[in-house]
Amino acid sequence: MHRIAAPFGEARDDYAIFSALAGRLGAGPAFTEGRSAGDWLRHLYEPTRKGLAARGLPAPSFEEFWAQGELVLPQEEDDGGILRDFRTDPEAHPLPTPSGRIEIASATIAGFGYADCPGHPTWLSPAEAPDAAAPLRLIANQPATRLHSQFDFGGYSNGMKRRGREVMRINPADAAPRGIAEGDVVKLRNARGACLATAAVSADVIPGVVQLPTGAWYDPEDPMEDASLCVHGNPNVLTRDVGTSSLAQGCTGQLTTVEVERFAGNLPPIRAFDPPGAVPALAAE
């Protein structure tokens, strides 16, 4: 995109930051391949220009594209693509698999020898199951009031919270024996950590499950403590930070097990959105 303002202070773009780091590691020229940031923009644009030209479509030069500010790429109609072709005539339109057909097993994946990712569909025991210490399953879904944690400080996001804290939904059958009522501040905990939230008692959540959106800014009660209580409601203090499997390495931050209890202590203040204090200037030597 075109720059809308000059960089403030010593701010730099990603190219400058990472090429400088590469230079410190002795790999500067290899990292940049001798191209400036502008050179890389032109280099990355060129395959698109060539592809458009090969189809007989408008293919402006980089300078023309940069001057006009945007280029709307053509889109083919959604006709089902390779899967529709395969379904219509699998012999004439094989899939890009070893057999040309839909496969539910892979010799390649099996050859990796990963215990947690075999080469065929199978049931694997969950890494975490409810037990006496953490009897409830936690679903940490994407929030409806923001994009993950972006603009968590905004009016819309904050307006959906209660007492400044993220809202956790719990089934009445799980809330009653724990003495939890609508609007109570609760503490979710497991062996990894704990966080506070406010309770919404709802039959829309099945028994044995609680739901707490992700994205509330981390707000540790004691920043110097390794497993400090997050007073704002960030479920990341409860979930695992490992991949879904040795091969996939997907995110597992949406599921875990917890215990929930009514919080009866003095509520800690929420400081996630407070700016840091000024750093005193060092005295000249």
Short mmCIF file of the C-alpha atoms (twelve columns), coordinates in Angstrom:
data_MODEL
# 
_entry.id   MODEL 
# 
loop_
_atom_site.group_PDB 
_atom_site.id 
_atom_site.type_symbol 
_atom_site.label_atom_id 
_atom_site.label_alt_id 
_atom_site.label_comp_id 
_atom_site.label_asym_id 
_atom_site.label_seq_id 
_atom_site.Cartn_x 
_atom_site.Cartn_y 
_atom_site.Cartn_z 
_atom_site.pdbx_PDB_model_num 
ATOM 1   C CA . MET A 1   0.000   0.000   0.000   1 
ATOM 2   C CA . HIS A 2   1.028   3.608   -0.382  1 
ATOM 3   C CA . ARG A 3   2.497   5.167   2.717   1 
ATOM 4   C CA . ILE A 4   0.050   7.530   4.444   1 
ATOM 5   C CA . ALA A 5   2.534   9.003   6.945   1 
ATOM 6   C CA . ALA A 6   6.242   9.127   7.579   1 
ATOM 7   C CA . PRO A 7   7.471   6.566   10.137  1 
ATOM 8   C CA . PHE A 8   7.391   7.943   13.664  1 
ATOM 9   C CA . GLY A 9   10.656  8.180   15.556  1 
ATOM 10  C CA . GLU A 10  12.778  5.117   14.922  1 
ATOM 11  C CA . ALA A 11  9.899   2.952   13.646  1 
ATOM 12  C CA . ARG A 12  10.839  0.695   10.733  1 
ATOM 13  C CA . ASP A 13  8.985   -1.639  8.405   1 
ATOM 14  C CA . ASP A 14  9.317   -5.425  8.468   1 
ATOM 15  C CA . TYR A 15  11.831  -5.438  5.628   1 
ATOM 16  C CA . ALA A 16  14.192  -3.102  7.481   1 
ATOM 17  C CA . ILE A 17  13.802  -4.948  10.777  1 
ATOM 18  C CA . PHE A 18  14.338  -8.466  9.475   1 
ATOM 19  C CA . SER A 19  17.089  -7.586  7.025   1 
ATOM 20  C CA . ALA A 20  18.938  -5.852  9.859   1 
ATOM 21  C CA . LEU A 21  18.558  -8.944  12.035  1 
ATOM 22  C CA . ALA A 22  19.788  -11.115 9.174   1 
ATOM 23  C CA . GLY A 23  22.761  -8.806  8.819   1 
ATOM 24  C CA . ARG A 24  23.671  -9.316  12.472  1 
ATOM 25  C CA . LEU A 25  23.597  -13.059 11.845  1 
ATOM 26  C CA . GLY A 26  25.864  -12.674 8.830   1 
ATOM 27  C CA . ALA A 27  23.156  -13.461 6.302   1 
ATOM 28  C CA . GLY A 28  22.122  -10.016 5.120   1 
ATOM 29  C CA . PRO A 29  22.688  -10.369 1.322   1 
ATOM 30  C CA . ALA A 30  21.349  -13.933 1.315   1 
ATOM 31  C CA . PHE A 31  18.224  -12.846 3.166   1 
ATOM 32  C CA . THR A 32  17.401  -9.878  0.923   1 
ATOM 33  C CA . GLU A 33  18.700  -11.532 -2.281  1 
ATOM 34  C CA . GLY A 34  20.057  -8.107  -3.149  1 
ATOM 35  C CA . ARG A 35  16.592  -6.592  -3.466  1 
ATOM 36  C CA . SER A 36  15.287  -3.493  -1.730  1 
ATOM 37  C CA . ALA A 37  11.751  -3.349  -0.359  1 
ATOM 38  C CA . GLY A 38  10.625  -1.705  -3.597  1 
ATOM 39  C CA . ASP A 39  12.437  -4.328  -5.655  1 
ATOM 40  C CA . TRP A 40  10.586  -7.071  -3.760  1 
ATOM 41  C CA . LEU A 41  7.218   -5.449  -4.486  1 
ATOM 42  C CA . ARG A 42  8.019   -5.453  -8.191  1 
ATOM 43  C CA . HIS A 43  9.348   -9.006  -8.026  1 
ATOM 44  C CA . LEU A 44  6.202   -10.291 -6.284  1 
ATOM 45  C CA . TYR A 45  3.892   -8.423  -8.647  1 
ATOM 46  C CA . GLU A 46  5.488   -9.710  -11.848 1 
ATOM 47  C CA . PRO A 47  4.007   -13.282 -11.801 1 
ATOM 48  C CA . THR A 48  0.544   -11.754 -11.462 1 
ATOM 49  C CA . ARG A 49  1.182   -9.440  -14.418 1 
ATOM 50  C CA . LYS A 50  2.478   -12.286 -16.549 1 
ATOM 51  C CA . GLY A 51  -0.468  -14.493 -15.618 1 
ATOM 52  C CA . LEU A 52  -2.959  -11.803 -16.612 1 
ATOM 53  C CA . ALA A 53  -1.151  -11.148 -19.882 1 
ATOM 54  C CA . ALA A 54  -1.126  -14.870 -20.722 1 
ATOM 55  C CA . ARG A 55  -4.931  -14.911 -20.392 1 
ATOM 56  C CA . GLY A 56  -5.332  -11.842 -22.568 1 
ATOM 57  C CA . LEU A 57  -6.508  -9.753  -19.622 1 
ATOM 58  C CA . PRO A 58  -5.439  -6.202  -18.675 1 
ATOM 59  C CA . ALA A 59  -1.917  -6.516  -17.280 1 
ATOM 60  C CA . PRO A 60  -0.617  -3.087  -16.244 1 
ATOM 61  C CA . SER A 61  3.044   -2.597  -15.471 1 
ATOM 62  C CA . PHE A 62  4.011   -2.226  -11.841 1 
ATOM 63  C CA . GLU A 63  4.347   1.530   -12.276 1 
ATOM 64  C CA . GLU A 64  0.830   1.746   -13.745 1 
ATOM 65  C CA . PHE A 65  -0.582  -0.487  -11.015 1 
ATOM 66  C CA . TRP A 66  1.170   1.531   -8.301  1 
ATOM 67  C CA . ALA A 67  -0.127  4.809   -9.725  1 
ATOM 68  C CA . GLN A 68  -3.750  3.647   -9.938  1 
ATOM 69  C CA . GLY A 69  -3.564  2.189   -6.413  1 
ATOM 70  C CA . GLU A 70  -5.365  -1.097  -6.934  1 
ATOM 71  C CA . LEU A 71  -5.914  -3.930  -9.362  1 
ATOM 72  C CA . VAL A 72  -9.098  -5.985  -9.249  1 
ATOM 73  C CA . LEU A 73  -8.231  -9.546  -10.183 1 
ATOM 74  C CA . PRO A 74  -10.728 -11.521 -12.286 1 
ATOM 75  C CA . GLN A 75  -12.443 -14.464 -10.665 1 
ATOM 76  C CA . GLU A 76  -13.724 -17.580 -12.336 1 
ATOM 77  C CA . GLU A 77  -17.264 -18.674 -11.625 1 
ATOM 78  C CA . ASP A 78  -17.675 -21.051 -8.704  1 
ATOM 79  C CA . ASP A 79  -18.541 -24.181 -10.658 1 
ATOM 80  C CA . GLY A 80  -17.152 -26.737 -8.235  1 
ATOM 81  C CA . GLY A 81  -13.666 -26.761 -9.714  1 
ATOM 82  C CA . ILE A 82  -11.655 -29.966 -9.767  1 
ATOM 83  C CA . LEU A 83  -14.111 -31.813 -7.518  1 
ATOM 84  C CA . ARG A 84  -17.055 -31.231 -9.872  1 
ATOM 85  C CA . ASP A 85  -14.899 -32.276 -12.835 1 
ATOM 86  C CA . PHE A 86  -13.851 -35.413 -10.967 1 
ATOM 87  C CA . ARG A 87  -17.427 -36.272 -10.072 1 
ATOM 88  C CA . THR A 88  -18.586 -35.756 -13.655 1 
ATOM 89  C CA . ASP A 89  -15.805 -37.813 -15.240 1 
ATOM 90  C CA . PRO A 90  -13.239 -39.258 -12.792 1 
ATOM 91  C CA . GLU A 91  -11.253 -40.929 -15.564 1 
ATOM 92  C CA . ALA A 92  -10.825 -37.725 -17.581 1 
ATOM 93  C CA . HIS A 93  -10.316 -35.503 -14.532 1 
ATOM 94  C CA . PRO A 94  -8.346  -37.405 -11.861 1 
ATOM 95  C CA . LEU A 95  -7.562  -35.697 -8.581  1 
ATOM 96  C CA . PRO A 96  -3.968  -34.664 -7.745  1 
ATOM 97  C CA . THR A 97  -3.486  -37.699 -5.467  1 
ATOM 98  C CA . PRO A 98  -1.306  -40.796 -6.005  1 
ATOM 99  C CA . SER A 99  -4.334  -42.777 -7.171  1 
ATOM 100 C CA . GLY A 100 -6.181  -39.898 -8.816  1 
ATOM 101 C CA . ARG A 101 -9.107  -40.634 -6.518  1 
ATOM 102 C CA . ILE A 102 -10.331 -39.501 -3.115  1 
ATOM 103 C CA . GLU A 103 -8.014  -41.103 -0.560  1 
ATOM 104 C CA . ILE A 104 -8.560  -41.615 3.165   1 
ATOM 105 C CA . ALA A 105 -5.134  -43.125 3.786   1 
ATOM 106 C CA . SER A 106 -1.649  -41.875 2.995   1 
ATOM 107 C CA . ALA A 107 1.474   -43.997 2.810   1 
ATOM 108 C CA . THR A 108 3.544   -40.816 2.964   1 
ATOM 109 C CA . ILE A 109 2.017   -39.689 6.250   1 
ATOM 110 C CA . ALA A 110 2.209   -43.222 7.649   1 
ATOM 111 C CA . GLY A 111 5.892   -43.268 6.728   1 
ATOM 112 C CA . PHE A 112 6.610   -40.421 9.128   1 
ATOM 113 C CA . GLY A 113 5.963   -42.776 12.022  1 
ATOM 114 C CA . TYR A 114 4.169   -40.215 14.174  1 
ATOM 115 C CA . ALA A 115 2.235   -41.889 16.969  1 
ATOM 116 C CA . ASP A 116 -0.183  -38.967 17.162  1 
ATOM 117 C CA . CYS A 117 -0.749  -38.733 13.382  1 
ATOM 118 C CA . PRO A 118 -1.159  -42.127 11.684  1 
ATOM 119 C CA . GLY A 119 -1.640  -42.421 7.953   1 
ATOM 120 C CA . HIS A 120 -5.359  -43.195 8.142   1 
ATOM 121 C CA . PRO A 121 -8.447  -41.940 10.014  1 
ATOM 122 C CA . THR A 122 -8.658  -43.340 13.526  1 
ATOM 123 C CA . TRP A 123 -9.844  -42.427 17.008  1 
ATOM 124 C CA . LEU A 124 -7.153  -41.224 19.384  1 
ATOM 125 C CA . SER A 125 -7.652  -40.749 23.084  1 
ATOM 126 C CA . PRO A 126 -7.956  -37.051 23.951  1 
ATOM 127 C CA . ALA A 127 -4.888  -35.449 25.461  1 
ATOM 128 C CA . GLU A 128 -7.069  -34.026 28.214  1 
ATOM 129 C CA . ALA A 129 -10.214 -35.576 29.667  1 
ATOM 130 C CA . PRO A 130 -12.391 -34.310 32.540  1 
ATOM 131 C CA . ASP A 131 -11.362 -35.608 35.948  1 
ATOM 132 C CA . ALA A 132 -11.995 -34.779 39.588  1 
ATOM 133 C CA . ALA A 133 -9.653  -31.776 39.524  1 
ATOM 134 C CA . ALA A 134 -10.992 -30.354 36.247  1 
ATOM 135 C CA . PRO A 135 -14.425 -31.882 35.571  1 
ATOM 136 C CA . LEU A 136 -15.704 -29.389 32.985  1 
ATOM 137 C CA . ARG A 137 -14.737 -29.015 29.349  1 
ATOM 138 C CA . LEU A 138 -13.868 -25.457 28.346  1 
ATOM 139 C CA . ILE A 139 -14.653 -24.209 24.842  1 
ATOM 140 C CA . ALA A 140 -12.608 -21.074 24.112  1 
ATOM 141 C CA . ASN A 141 -14.271 -19.925 20.895  1 
ATOM 142 C CA . GLN A 142 -13.629 -16.864 18.767  1 
ATOM 143 C CA . PRO A 143 -15.551 -13.889 20.196  1 
ATOM 144 C CA . ALA A 144 -18.587 -12.281 18.602  1 
ATOM 145 C CA . THR A 145 -17.667 -8.775  19.765  1 
ATOM 146 C CA . ARG A 146 -14.227 -8.384  18.165  1 
ATOM 147 C CA . LEU A 147 -11.705 -10.168 15.956  1 
ATOM 148 C CA . HIS A 148 -9.818  -12.283 18.475  1 
ATOM 149 C CA . SER A 149 -8.247  -9.580  20.684  1 
ATOM 150 C CA . GLN A 150 -8.356  -6.641  18.283  1 
ATOM 151 C CA . PHE A 151 -10.080 -3.559  19.723  1 
ATOM 152 C CA . ASP A 152 -10.865 -5.366  22.946  1 
ATOM 153 C CA . PHE A 153 -10.703 -1.913  24.525  1 
ATOM 154 C CA . GLY A 154 -13.408 -0.620  22.174  1 
ATOM 155 C CA . GLY A 155 -16.870 0.327   23.277  1 
ATOM 156 C CA . TYR A 156 -18.625 -2.575  21.556  1 
ATOM 157 C CA . SER A 157 -16.340 -5.209  23.068  1 
ATOM 158 C CA . ASN A 158 -16.434 -3.683  26.523  1 
ATOM 159 C CA . GLY A 159 -20.171 -3.154  26.320  1 
ATOM 160 C CA . MET A 160 -20.737 -6.898  26.106  1 
ATOM 161 C CA . LYS A 161 -18.667 -7.640  29.213  1 
ATOM 162 C CA . ARG A 162 -19.980 -7.626  32.764  1 
ATOM 163 C CA . ARG A 163 -18.216 -5.813  35.550  1 
ATOM 164 C CA . GLY A 164 -15.425 -5.284  33.055  1 
ATOM 165 C CA . ARG A 165 -14.748 -9.003  32.661  1 
ATOM 166 C CA . GLU A 166 -15.350 -11.514 29.894  1 
ATOM 167 C CA . VAL A 167 -18.574 -13.535 30.118  1 
ATOM 168 C CA . MET A 168 -18.499 -17.312 30.660  1 
ATOM 169 C CA . ARG A 169 -21.595 -19.379 29.870  1 
ATOM 170 C CA . ILE A 170 -22.457 -22.343 32.098  1 
ATOM 171 C CA . ASN A 171 -25.384 -24.760 32.185  1 
ATOM 172 C CA . PRO A 172 -27.776 -24.456 35.171  1 
ATOM 173 C CA . ALA A 173 -27.038 -28.081 36.114  1 
ATOM 174 C CA . ASP A 174 -23.357 -27.176 36.568  1 
ATOM 175 C CA . ALA A 175 -23.974 -23.746 38.096  1 
ATOM 176 C CA . ALA A 176 -26.392 -24.793 40.853  1 
ATOM 177 C CA . PRO A 177 -24.166 -27.234 42.768  1 
ATOM 178 C CA . ARG A 178 -21.362 -24.704 42.625  1 
ATOM 179 C CA . GLY A 179 -23.507 -21.905 44.017  1 
ATOM 180 C CA . ILE A 180 -23.070 -19.866 40.849  1 
ATOM 181 C CA . ALA A 181 -25.819 -17.435 39.879  1 
ATOM 182 C CA . GLU A 182 -26.322 -15.135 36.898  1 
ATOM 183 C CA . GLY A 183 -23.778 -12.292 36.930  1 
ATOM 184 C CA . ASP A 184 -21.492 -13.790 39.577  1 
ATOM 185 C CA . VAL A 185 -17.754 -13.372 39.159  1 
ATOM 186 C CA . VAL A 186 -16.251 -16.830 38.834  1 
ATOM 187 C CA . LYS A 187 -12.781 -18.301 38.789  1 
ATOM 188 C CA . LEU A 188 -11.829 -20.840 36.130  1 
ATOM 189 C CA . ARG A 189 -8.782  -22.896 37.056  1 
ATOM 190 C CA . ASN A 190 -6.727  -25.934 36.189  1 
ATOM 191 C CA . ALA A 191 -3.141  -27.058 36.677  1 
ATOM 192 C CA . ARG A 192 -1.854  -24.408 34.217  1 
ATOM 193 C CA . GLY A 193 -3.422  -21.286 35.665  1 
ATOM 194 C CA . ALA A 194 -6.599  -19.416 36.452  1 
ATOM 195 C CA . CYS A 195 -8.680  -16.479 35.271  1 
ATOM 196 C CA . LEU A 196 -11.749 -14.559 36.362  1 
ATOM 197 C CA . ALA A 197 -14.923 -14.105 34.349  1 
ATOM 198 C CA . THR A 198 -18.576 -13.312 34.910  1 
ATOM 199 C CA . ALA A 199 -21.172 -16.067 34.739  1 
ATOM 200 C CA . ALA A 200 -24.075 -16.286 32.331  1 
ATOM 201 C CA . VAL A 201 -26.240 -19.236 33.324  1 
ATOM 202 C CA . SER A 202 -27.683 -20.666 30.125  1 
ATOM 203 C CA . ALA A 203 -29.279 -23.900 28.943  1 
ATOM 204 C CA . ASP A 204 -27.767 -23.169 25.514  1 
ATOM 205 C CA . VAL A 205 -24.560 -24.768 26.822  1 
ATOM 206 C CA . ILE A 206 -24.775 -28.501 27.457  1 
ATOM 207 C CA . PRO A 207 -24.037 -29.864 30.937  1 
ATOM 208 C CA . GLY A 208 -20.365 -30.533 31.516  1 
ATOM 209 C CA . VAL A 209 -19.254 -27.693 29.234  1 
ATOM 210 C CA . VAL A 210 -18.445 -24.040 29.875  1 
ATOM 211 C CA . GLN A 211 -17.772 -21.492 27.149  1 
ATOM 212 C CA . LEU A 212 -15.446 -18.499 27.452  1 
ATOM 213 C CA . PRO A 213 -14.480 -16.484 24.343  1 
ATOM 214 C CA . THR A 214 -10.830 -15.931 23.656  1 
ATOM 215 C CA . GLY A 215 -9.292  -12.496 23.131  1 
ATOM 216 C CA . ALA A 216 -9.684  -10.653 26.429  1 
ATOM 217 C CA . TRP A 217 -6.358  -8.883  26.947  1 
ATOM 218 C CA . TYR A 218 -4.149  -10.714 29.429  1 
ATOM 219 C CA . ASP A 219 -4.213  -8.911  32.759  1 
ATOM 220 C CA . PRO A 220 -2.160  -10.732 35.420  1 
ATOM 221 C CA . GLU A 221 -2.906  -9.839  39.018  1 
ATOM 222 C CA . ASP A 222 0.821   -10.186 39.765  1 
ATOM 223 C CA . PRO A 223 2.974   -9.817  36.616  1 
ATOM 224 C CA . MET A 224 5.995   -11.198 38.480  1 
ATOM 225 C CA . GLU A 225 4.245   -14.504 39.205  1 
ATOM 226 C CA . ASP A 226 4.657   -17.333 36.674  1 
ATOM 227 C CA . ALA A 227 1.046   -18.545 36.822  1 
ATOM 228 C CA . SER A 228 -0.653  -15.362 37.910  1 
ATOM 229 C CA . LEU A 229 -4.431  -15.070 37.997  1 
ATOM 230 C CA . CYS A 230 -5.713  -13.250 34.900  1 
ATOM 231 C CA . VAL A 231 -8.344  -10.910 36.315  1 
ATOM 232 C CA . HIS A 232 -9.795  -10.020 32.910  1 
ATOM 233 C CA . GLY A 233 -10.802 -13.428 31.518  1 
ATOM 234 C CA . ASN A 234 -8.140  -14.605 29.063  1 
ATOM 235 C CA . PRO A 235 -8.532  -18.397 28.584  1 
ATOM 236 C CA . ASN A 236 -5.001  -18.724 27.180  1 
ATOM 237 C CA . VAL A 237 -3.793  -19.125 30.749  1 
ATOM 238 C CA . LEU A 238 -5.784  -22.384 30.861  1 
ATOM 239 C CA . THR A 239 -5.201  -23.963 27.446  1 
ATOM 240 C CA . ARG A 240 -2.291  -25.983 26.055  1 
ATOM 241 C CA . ASP A 241 0.364   -24.359 23.892  1 
ATOM 242 C CA . VAL A 242 1.209   -27.357 21.696  1 
ATOM 243 C CA . GLY A 243 0.303   -28.414 18.177  1 
ATOM 244 C CA . THR A 244 -2.634  -30.643 17.305  1 
ATOM 245 C CA . SER A 245 -0.168  -33.312 16.161  1 
ATOM 246 C CA . SER A 246 3.489   -33.777 15.305  1 
ATOM 247 C CA . LEU A 247 2.591   -33.228 11.648  1 
ATOM 248 C CA . ALA A 248 -0.271  -30.719 11.599  1 
ATOM 249 C CA . GLN A 249 0.894   -28.391 14.400  1 
ATOM 250 C CA . GLY A 250 -2.515  -26.709 14.383  1 
ATOM 251 C CA . CYS A 251 -3.861  -24.651 17.246  1 
ATOM 252 C CA . THR A 252 -5.167  -26.426 20.344  1 
ATOM 253 C CA . GLY A 253 -6.063  -23.240 22.196  1 
ATOM 254 C CA . GLN A 254 -9.824  -23.807 21.969  1 
ATOM 255 C CA . LEU A 255 -10.275 -26.847 24.227  1 
ATOM 256 C CA . THR A 256 -9.215  -27.840 27.720  1 
ATOM 257 C CA . THR A 257 -10.670 -28.942 31.043  1 
ATOM 258 C CA . VAL A 258 -11.296 -26.719 34.077  1 
ATOM 259 C CA . GLU A 259 -13.037 -26.363 37.398  1 
ATOM 260 C CA . VAL A 260 -15.199 -23.302 38.014  1 
ATOM 261 C CA . GLU A 261 -15.977 -21.767 41.368  1 
ATOM 262 C CA . ARG A 262 -17.689 -18.641 42.599  1 
ATOM 263 C CA . PHE A 263 -15.152 -15.901 43.371  1 
ATOM 264 C CA . ALA A 264 -15.827 -14.422 46.788  1 
ATOM 265 C CA . GLY A 265 -12.745 -12.271 47.338  1 
ATOM 266 C CA . ASN A 266 -12.143 -8.603  46.685  1 
ATOM 267 C CA . LEU A 267 -12.201 -8.028  42.950  1 
ATOM 268 C CA . PRO A 268 -8.781  -7.034  41.576  1 
ATOM 269 C CA . PRO A 269 -8.793  -3.954  39.353  1 
ATOM 270 C CA . ILE A 270 -8.562  -4.381  35.592  1 
ATOM 271 C CA . ARG A 271 -5.428  -2.702  34.272  1 
ATOM 272 C CA . ALA A 272 -5.094  -4.280  30.825  1 
ATOM 273 C CA . PHE A 273 -5.911  -1.018  29.060  1 
ATOM 274 C CA . ASP A 274 -3.953  1.328   31.329  1 
ATOM 275 C CA . PRO A 275 -0.913  2.814   29.571  1 
ATOM 276 C CA . PRO A 276 2.435   1.957   31.159  1 
ATOM 277 C CA . GLY A 277 4.033   4.457   33.462  1 
ATOM 278 C CA . ALA A 278 6.684   6.760   32.094  1 
ATOM 279 C CA . VAL A 279 10.217  5.409   32.244  1 
ATOM 280 C CA . PRO A 280 12.466  7.908   34.034  1 
ATOM 281 C CA . ALA A 281 15.340  9.213   31.959  1 
ATOM 282 C CA . LEU A 282 18.739  7.845   32.895  1 
ATOM 283 C CA . ALA A 283 21.093  10.324  34.425  1 
ATOM 284 C CA . ALA A 284 23.989  11.278  32.172  1 
ATOM 285 C CA . GLU A 285 27.244  9.713   33.213  1 
# 
